[in-house]
Amino acid sequence: MSFWKTITRKEDPHVYANKDAHLVRSLRVRDFLALGVGTIVSTSIFTLPGEVAAIHTGPSVAISFVVAAVVAGLVAFAYAEMAAAMPFAGSAYSWINVVFGEFFGWIAGWALLAEYFIALAVVGSGLSGCLRGLLAPMGITLPNSLSNAFGTDGGVVDIISVVVIAVAAVLIAMGASQAARVENVLVVLKVFAILLFIVVGLFAIKAANFHPFIPKYHETANGPFGGWQGIYAGVSMIFLSYIGFDSIAANSAEAVNPQKPMPRGILGSLAIAVVLFVAVSLVLIGMLPYQKYANSAEPVGLALRAAGHGGVATVVQTIAVVGMFTALIGMSMAGSRLIYSFGRDGMLPKWLGQLDKNQRPNRALWTLTIIAIVIGAIFPFAFLSQLISAGTLIAFLFVSLGIYALRPREGKDIPNPAFKMPFYPVMPALGFIAALFVFMGLDIQAKLYAGAWFVLGLVIYFAYGMSHSFLAKKGDTDHGGEKK
C-alpha cells in the first residue's frame, strides 16, 4: 500500500457505531445544554471582558464578543451536522477519520487533546486562585509552596487545583448521568450569579463610559489598542471563551436519540453563552471606565464594590468559584472520551479504549486527569493559556471542510441526519475562512506552541499510531470484531 493510501485509509462508520454501542446512552437535551453552558461560560465571563477592554478594545469589547461568536457559530453548525450524522465518541477525531482518513483524524484529535489537557489545568489553576482570593479576607491562606505551580513564586504544587480536578474525575467515574445532574445544578447557580450582576449593574451604568465606543487606534506594549485592529486582537483573545461547545460533541455516543440532543445542545448552549457574554461586557464597561480594569483579576467584583454593592460582589464571586467546577466536569468528560477513542482505534495503547465493568471509559478518564494535574503542577497559567485556542482552531478547520466530504455520503453509508448545516455549500467555506481568520490573529507564541505540539503528534503517529492502529492491522477491511 502506498504511503498516501496508508495515511488516508478511512474508518467504516458502522464500526464506530458498533464499538461505541457499549457506552451508556443517558444524556438528554437539558444535560447537553448544561454541559455546553457550563463549559463555555466558565471563569472567563467574570474576567475576560474587563481584561480585553483594558488591553485592546475599550468599550467596543462587546463587538469583539459578537464577532468571535459569529465565527464560533459558523463552526458550530458544522459540528451540529457532524454530531447528528455520526454520534461517535471523540467528536472531530472520529468524524475526520471517517471522511478524510486516519492521519487527518489523528491531527484533528491531537489538536483537540491539547485543549482538553491544558483547559483542565488552566481552569483548575483559575479556580484555585479565585478560591484563595475569597478565603484570604477570612484569614485563611496557604503557603506559596501549596499555591503555585512548581518553580513559580516558591511554588511546589497548587494543591487546590489538584484536588478539584481529581474530584471532578471521581464524579465522572461514577457515571455520566450523575455528573450531568451535578452539572445541571451548578449551571443554574452560575447563570443566577451572572443575571444578578447584570440586574444590579444596570442601575450603575454611566453613559459617559461608552464614549468613544471605538477608541482611536494606536500601538501599545500589549499590541494594538482601539480601532478595528484592537477589535480584531480582542476577537483572537476572546475566542477561547466560546470553544467549549466541542465538549458536547465529544459525548455524543452517550446521548439518548442523538439526532435531536446534539444540534440543540451545541447551538443552544452557544446562543445562551453569546447573550450572557455580551450583556456582561456592556454592563461591566458601563459601570466603570475601562481603564480601571487594567491588571484586575476580578473586574466584576471591582465594578460591584465601586458601585457600593460589596455584598453582591461576594455572592457573585462565591458562586462563580463554585460554578467554575462545571468547566472541569465538561472538559474532563470530553477529553476522556477523546482518549478512549484513540485507544479504541489503536492510535494509542489499546487499554485506553477499554471500558470498565459498568461500561465507562474510566481508564482514559484517569489518564487525562493525571496528565492534566502534572501539566498544571509544572507550567504556569500564562504559558498554558497560549495553546488552547490554537489547538481547537485547527480542529475547527478540519470539521468545516469535513462537511464537503460528509454530505455526499449522507443517506448512503452514513445515516441522513435530522439536522443539516444551512446554506450549503457556502457556509462550510465561511466557517473555514472565519476560523483561519481567528487563527492568524493569535500571537506568535501561540502559533509556536501549536507547532511544537503538532510535531510531537507527528512523531507519535509515525512511530506508533500508523503501525498499531486497527486499520493498519486489518488493512481496508472491516475490523469490527477485533477485541480490545
C-alpha distance (Angstrom), angle and dihedral (degrees) to the residues before:
residue distance angle dihedral
M1 . . .
S2 3.83 . .
F3 3.79 120.7 .
W4 3.81 91.8 -111.2
K5 3.80 92.8 50.5
T6 3.78 89.5 48.2
I7 3.79 96.4 55.1
T8 3.83 93.4 40.6
R9 3.82 97.3 49.3
K10 3.79 105.5 132.2
E11 3.77 130.3 -141.2
D12 3.80 119.0 -121.9
P13 3.83 107.0 -115.4
H14 3.81 89.8 -140.4
V15 3.80 89.1 62.0
Y16 3.79 91.3 57.0
A17 3.80 90.6 46.0
N18 3.81 90.1 53.7
K19 3.81 95.0 44.7
D20 3.79 94.7 47.6
A21 3.80 92.7 44.9
H22 3.81 87.8 88.5
L23 3.81 91.7 65.5
V24 3.81 114.5 97.1
R25 3.82 111.7 -106.4
S26 3.80 103.4 -145.2
L27 3.82 107.7 128.0
R28 3.82 121.9 104.3
V29 3.82 136.0 -174.1
R30 3.82 93.7 -82.9
D31 3.80 90.2 51.4
F32 3.80 92.9 51.4
L33 3.81 92.0 45.8
A34 3.81 89.7 52.3
L35 3.80 91.1 44.2
G36 3.81 91.5 51.1
V37 3.79 97.5 43.1
G38 3.81 90.6 43.0
T39 3.80 91.8 53.3
I40 3.81 99.4 38.4
V41 3.81 97.6 40.6
S42 3.79 96.1 53.3
T43 3.79 130.1 133.9
S44 3.81 90.8 -49.6
I45 3.79 93.7 77.5
F46 3.81 89.8 63.7
T47 3.81 95.8 44.0
L48 3.81 114.0 20.7
P49 3.84 101.4 65.4
G50 3.80 92.3 58.3
E51 3.80 93.8 41.5
V52 3.80 95.1 50.0
A53 3.80 92.4 44.3
A54 3.79 91.7 53.3
I55 3.82 95.6 44.6
H56 3.82 105.7 36.1
T57 3.81 121.3 -5.1
G58 3.78 116.1 28.7
P59 3.84 111.4 -157.3
S60 3.81 91.3 -15.7
V61 3.81 90.0 77.0
A62 3.82 86.2 108.2
I63 3.82 89.0 63.7
S64 3.81 90.1 53.5
F65 3.80 89.9 52.2
V66 3.82 91.1 50.1
V67 3.82 94.0 48.0
A68 3.81 91.5 47.4
A69 3.81 88.4 49.3
V70 3.81 91.7 52.7
V71 3.81 90.1 53.1
A72 3.79 92.0 47.1
G73 3.80 90.4 45.1
L74 3.81 93.4 55.1
V75 3.79 90.5 52.9
A76 3.82 91.7 41.8
F77 3.82 89.9 61.9
A78 3.81 88.7 55.7
Y79 3.80 90.3 48.0
A80 3.80 90.7 50.1
E81 3.81 93.5 54.2
M82 3.80 93.0 44.0
A83 3.81 92.5 49.1
A84 3.81 92.7 47.8
A85 3.81 93.1 48.0
M86 3.82 96.4 40.6
P87 3.83 111.9 23.0
F88 3.79 94.1 -175.8
A89 3.79 130.5 145.1
G90 3.80 112.5 -102.1
S91 3.82 96.8 41.4
A92 3.83 110.7 -151.5
Y93 3.81 93.6 19.1
S94 3.81 93.4 56.7
W95 3.81 94.8 39.0
I96 3.80 95.0 51.0
N97 3.80 90.0 44.5
V98 3.81 87.9 59.2
V99 3.81 99.2 42.8
F100 3.84 104.2 31.3
G101 3.79 106.0 16.1
E102 3.78 144.5 -100.7
F103 3.81 100.8 -62.1
F104 3.81 95.2 49.0
G105 3.80 90.7 44.6
W106 3.79 89.2 53.0
I107 3.82 92.3 50.8
A108 3.82 92.1 49.3
G109 3.80 91.5 46.7
W110 3.79 93.3 44.2
A111 3.81 89.6 52.5
L112 3.81 90.6 51.7
L113 3.79 91.4 47.5
A114 3.81 89.1 63.0
E115 3.79 88.2 57.2
Y116 3.79 94.4 51.4
F117 3.81 97.0 44.1
I118 3.76 93.9 46.4
A119 3.81 98.4 36.9
L120 3.80 89.4 56.5
A121 3.79 90.9 51.7
V122 3.82 92.4 44.1
V123 3.81 95.2 48.6
G124 3.81 91.2 44.4
S125 3.80 89.7 51.8
G126 3.80 92.2 45.6
L127 3.80 93.0 48.7
S128 3.80 89.5 49.6
G129 3.80 92.4 51.7
C130 3.81 93.7 48.0
L131 3.80 93.1 46.7
R132 3.80 92.2 49.3
G133 3.81 88.3 49.4
L134 3.81 90.4 55.2
L135 3.80 93.5 46.3
A136 3.81 96.4 46.6
P137 3.86 96.2 75.9
M138 3.81 87.3 55.0
G139 3.78 90.4 57.2
I140 3.80 93.3 -106.8
T141 3.80 110.7 131.8
L142 3.77 136.5 156.8
P143 3.81 124.3 -141.4
N144 3.79 117.1 -103.1
S145 3.79 89.2 -109.2
L146 3.83 89.7 66.1
S147 3.81 97.0 35.9
N148 3.80 106.6 54.9
A149 3.79 140.9 48.9
F150 3.80 117.0 -89.9
G151 3.80 111.6 -70.4
T152 3.82 93.8 7.4
D153 3.82 114.8 117.2
G154 3.77 92.3 -26.3
G155 3.78 92.7 -47.6
V156 3.79 126.5 156.6
V157 3.81 100.4 170.6
D158 3.80 136.0 -14.8
I159 3.79 94.7 -124.8
I160 3.81 96.8 -173.0
S161 3.80 90.8 53.6
V162 3.81 90.8 50.8
V163 3.80 92.3 49.9
V164 3.82 97.8 47.6
I165 3.82 93.7 46.9
A166 3.81 89.7 49.6
V167 3.82 92.4 47.2
A168 3.81 90.6 52.6
A169 3.82 89.1 52.1
V170 3.82 92.3 49.6
L171 3.80 90.1 51.6
I172 3.82 93.1 50.0
A173 3.81 91.5 44.7
M174 3.82 87.4 62.0
G175 3.80 89.3 61.6
A176 3.81 140.9 -65.7
S177 3.82 92.9 -105.6
Q178 3.83 92.2 55.0
A179 3.80 91.1 48.0
A180 3.81 89.7 48.2
R181 3.81 91.8 54.6
V182 3.81 91.6 53.8
E183 3.81 89.5 44.5
N184 3.81 91.6 52.9
V185 3.81 93.1 53.6
L186 3.81 94.5 45.6
V187 3.81 92.5 47.7
V188 3.81 90.8 54.0
L189 3.81 88.9 51.8
K190 3.79 92.1 48.2
V191 3.80 94.0 49.3
F192 3.81 88.6 48.8
A193 3.82 89.9 55.1
I194 3.81 91.2 49.5
L195 3.80 93.0 48.8
L196 3.82 90.5 46.6
F197 3.80 89.9 55.5
I198 3.81 92.3 47.1
V199 3.83 94.2 49.1
V200 3.82 94.7 45.5
G201 3.80 92.7 41.5
L202 3.81 94.1 51.9
F203 3.81 89.6 70.5
A204 3.81 91.6 54.2
I205 3.81 98.8 50.9
K206 3.80 117.9 125.7
A207 3.81 115.2 -161.5
A208 3.80 91.4 -146.4
N209 3.82 90.1 68.6
F210 3.82 89.6 68.5
H211 3.81 95.3 58.6
P212 2.94 121.3 129.9
F213 3.80 90.3 21.0
I214 3.81 91.4 -166.3
P215 3.83 107.4 31.9
K216 3.78 120.0 -146.4
Y217 3.80 113.4 -83.4
H218 3.80 120.8 -104.5
E219 3.78 137.2 147.8
T220 3.81 121.6 -105.8
A221 3.79 136.1 178.2
N222 3.82 86.9 -90.3
G223 3.81 94.4 51.2
P224 3.80 130.4 -101.5
F225 3.79 119.7 3.0
G226 3.78 125.5 -170.1
G227 3.78 130.5 -1.5
W228 3.77 122.1 59.0
Q229 3.80 88.5 -55.3
G230 3.80 89.8 64.3
I231 3.79 91.9 45.0
Y232 3.82 89.8 52.4
A233 3.80 91.2 49.8
G234 3.79 87.4 49.7
V235 3.81 91.5 52.4
S236 3.80 92.2 56.2
M237 3.79 90.4 47.9
I238 3.80 94.0 45.5
F239 3.80 97.6 44.4
L240 3.80 88.4 82.5
S241 3.81 87.1 71.2
Y242 3.80 95.2 62.6
I243 3.78 102.6 45.1
G244 3.80 96.0 89.4
F245 3.80 94.4 89.6
D246 3.80 89.6 81.2
S247 3.81 87.4 67.2
I248 3.81 87.5 69.2
A249 3.79 93.0 55.9
A250 3.81 92.2 50.7
N251 3.82 88.8 64.4
S252 3.80 96.8 46.8
A253 3.82 92.3 112.8
E254 3.81 87.3 66.6
A255 3.82 95.6 51.9
V256 3.79 123.1 114.4
N257 3.83 104.9 -124.1
P258 3.85 93.3 -12.4
Q259 3.82 94.8 -159.4
K260 3.82 89.7 83.5
P261 3.82 108.4 25.8
M262 3.81 95.6 50.7
P263 3.85 100.9 58.1
R264 3.80 92.0 36.3
G265 3.78 92.9 47.9
I266 3.81 95.5 45.8
L267 3.80 98.6 43.3
G268 3.81 96.1 32.7
S269 3.80 95.5 52.5
L270 3.81 91.5 46.8
A271 3.82 91.4 50.5
I272 3.81 91.8 50.7
A273 3.81 90.8 47.4
V274 3.82 93.2 51.3
V275 3.80 92.8 53.1
L276 3.80 92.1 48.3
F277 3.83 94.9 46.2
V278 3.81 94.6 48.7
A279 3.81 92.8 45.1
V280 3.82 92.9 50.0
S281 3.83 90.6 46.9
L282 3.80 94.0 52.8
V283 3.81 94.5 44.8
L284 3.81 93.0 45.4
I285 3.81 93.5 51.7
G286 3.80 91.7 43.7
M287 3.81 92.7 54.3
L288 3.82 98.0 53.7
P289 3.82 136.9 9.7
Y290 3.80 106.7 -90.2
Q291 3.81 91.5 -121.5
K292 3.81 88.7 70.1
Y293 3.81 90.9 67.1
A294 3.81 94.4 62.4
N295 3.81 109.8 124.4
S296 3.82 91.7 -2.3
A297 3.80 115.4 140.6
E298 3.81 91.3 -167.1
P299 3.84 110.6 36.5
V300 3.82 93.6 162.0
G301 3.81 91.7 54.5
L302 3.80 90.3 44.2
A303 3.82 92.4 52.9
L304 3.82 94.3 46.7
R305 3.81 93.7 48.8
A306 3.81 91.1 47.4
A307 3.81 87.9 54.4
G308 3.81 91.0 51.2
H309 3.80 96.9 -103.6
G310 3.81 101.0 119.2
G311 3.80 92.4 146.2
V312 3.79 92.7 53.1
A313 3.81 89.1 47.6
T314 3.80 90.6 56.5
V315 3.81 92.4 48.0
V316 3.82 93.4 47.7
Q317 3.80 93.9 46.3
T318 3.80 92.8 46.7
I319 3.80 92.6 51.9
A320 3.82 89.3 43.9
V321 3.80 90.7 57.9
V322 3.80 91.9 49.3
G323 3.80 90.3 43.6
M324 3.80 92.1 55.3
F325 3.79 86.4 71.2
T326 3.83 87.5 72.8
A327 3.81 90.6 66.8
L328 3.81 90.0 52.6
I329 3.80 90.1 53.6
G330 3.81 93.1 47.8
M331 3.80 96.0 46.8
S332 3.82 93.3 43.3
M333 3.80 91.7 52.3
A334 3.79 93.6 46.5
G335 3.80 96.3 43.4
S336 3.79 94.0 47.2
R337 3.81 91.4 51.3
L338 3.80 89.7 51.2
I339 3.81 92.9 51.4
Y340 3.81 89.1 45.9
S341 3.81 87.8 55.1
F342 3.80 91.6 52.3
G343 3.80 90.1 52.4
R344 3.81 92.1 42.5
D345 3.81 89.0 59.1
G346 3.81 97.1 39.8
M347 3.81 92.8 -114.5
L348 3.80 86.7 124.0
P349 3.85 125.7 18.4
K350 3.80 106.9 -49.9
W351 3.82 95.0 -128.1
L352 3.82 85.9 75.0
G353 3.80 87.7 64.9
Q354 3.80 95.2 52.9
L355 3.81 121.5 105.6
D356 3.79 125.8 -139.3
K357 3.81 124.6 -118.5
N358 3.82 89.7 -80.6
Q359 3.83 92.2 52.5
R360 3.81 94.1 -107.1
P361 3.83 125.0 137.3
N362 3.80 92.7 -128.4
R363 3.81 96.3 144.5
A364 3.79 88.6 62.2
L365 3.81 90.0 43.3
W366 3.80 94.7 55.8
T367 3.80 91.8 43.5
L368 3.80 89.7 55.2
T369 3.80 91.9 45.3
I370 3.79 96.0 50.5
I371 3.81 93.8 46.8
A372 3.82 92.1 46.9
I373 3.81 90.5 50.8
V374 3.80 91.0 50.0
I375 3.83 92.1 47.7
G376 3.80 90.8 49.8
A377 3.80 90.8 48.1
I378 3.80 94.2 52.4
F379 3.80 106.8 34.7
P380 3.82 126.7 55.5
F381 3.80 121.3 -122.4
A382 3.83 96.0 -105.9
F383 3.81 92.4 55.9
L384 3.80 93.9 48.1
S385 3.79 98.0 50.4
Q386 3.83 92.2 61.7
L387 3.80 95.6 70.9
I388 3.81 102.3 47.0
S389 3.80 101.2 77.3
A390 3.81 94.0 38.8
G391 3.80 94.6 54.7
T392 3.78 94.2 45.9
L393 3.80 94.1 47.0
I394 3.80 90.1 55.9
A395 3.80 89.4 55.6
F396 3.82 89.7 46.6
L397 3.80 90.4 55.8
F398 3.81 90.9 54.1
V399 3.81 94.3 46.7
S400 3.81 93.3 49.5
L401 3.81 91.8 52.6
G402 3.80 90.5 41.1
I403 3.81 91.0 71.0
Y404 3.83 88.6 71.2
A405 3.81 90.7 56.8
L406 3.81 93.6 40.8
R407 3.80 100.7 50.2
P408 3.86 97.5 64.7
R409 3.83 90.1 51.7
E410 3.80 97.3 49.5
G411 3.77 111.3 111.7
K412 3.81 89.9 20.1
D413 3.80 119.7 64.8
I414 3.83 90.2 -15.9
P415 3.83 119.7 55.7
N416 3.79 117.7 -106.9
P417 3.84 102.6 -106.5
A418 3.80 123.7 -132.5
F419 3.82 89.0 -130.5
K420 3.80 126.1 51.2
M421 3.78 130.8 -177.8
P422 3.83 107.1 -101.5
F423 3.82 126.0 -124.6
Y424 3.78 93.9 28.5
P425 3.04 127.0 -150.9
V426 3.83 93.5 22.7
M427 3.80 101.9 51.2
P428 3.84 97.6 56.4
A429 3.81 88.9 54.4
L430 3.79 90.6 48.9
G431 3.81 89.6 50.6
F432 3.80 91.1 52.0
I433 3.82 93.6 46.9
A434 3.81 92.2 46.0
A435 3.82 93.1 50.4
L436 3.81 90.0 47.5
F437 3.81 89.0 49.1
V438 3.81 90.9 56.6
F439 3.82 93.0 42.9
M440 3.81 91.2 54.7
G441 3.80 88.9 53.3
L442 3.81 93.5 58.9
D443 3.78 115.3 106.5
I444 3.79 121.0 -99.9
Q445 3.81 93.2 -104.0
A446 3.80 92.2 58.2
K447 3.81 90.2 51.2
L448 3.80 92.6 47.7
Y449 3.81 92.2 49.8
A450 3.81 89.9 47.6
G451 3.81 89.7 50.7
A452 3.81 91.8 51.5
W453 3.82 90.9 49.1
F454 3.82 89.5 48.5
V455 3.83 91.6 52.7
L456 3.82 90.4 50.2
G457 3.80 88.8 51.3
L458 3.81 91.1 51.8
V459 3.81 90.9 51.2
I460 3.81 92.0 51.5
Y461 3.80 92.9 46.1
F462 3.80 96.9 49.4
A463 3.81 94.6 37.9
Y464 3.81 96.7 44.9
G465 3.80 120.4 -7.2
M466 3.80 99.7 55.3
S467 3.82 93.5 55.9
H468 3.83 99.6 32.6
S469 3.80 100.7 45.6
F470 3.78 117.6 111.6
L471 3.79 89.2 -120.4
A472 3.81 88.6 58.5
K473 3.80 91.6 51.0
K474 3.77 94.6 46.6
G475 3.79 99.4 33.8
D476 3.76 110.6 -146.8
T477 3.80 94.8 -30.4
D478 3.79 127.5 105.5
H479 3.79 110.8 -83.4
G480 3.78 97.2 179.2
G481 3.79 91.9 126.8
E482 3.81 94.1 57.5
K483 3.77 110.8 123.6
K484 3.74 120.1 -135.4
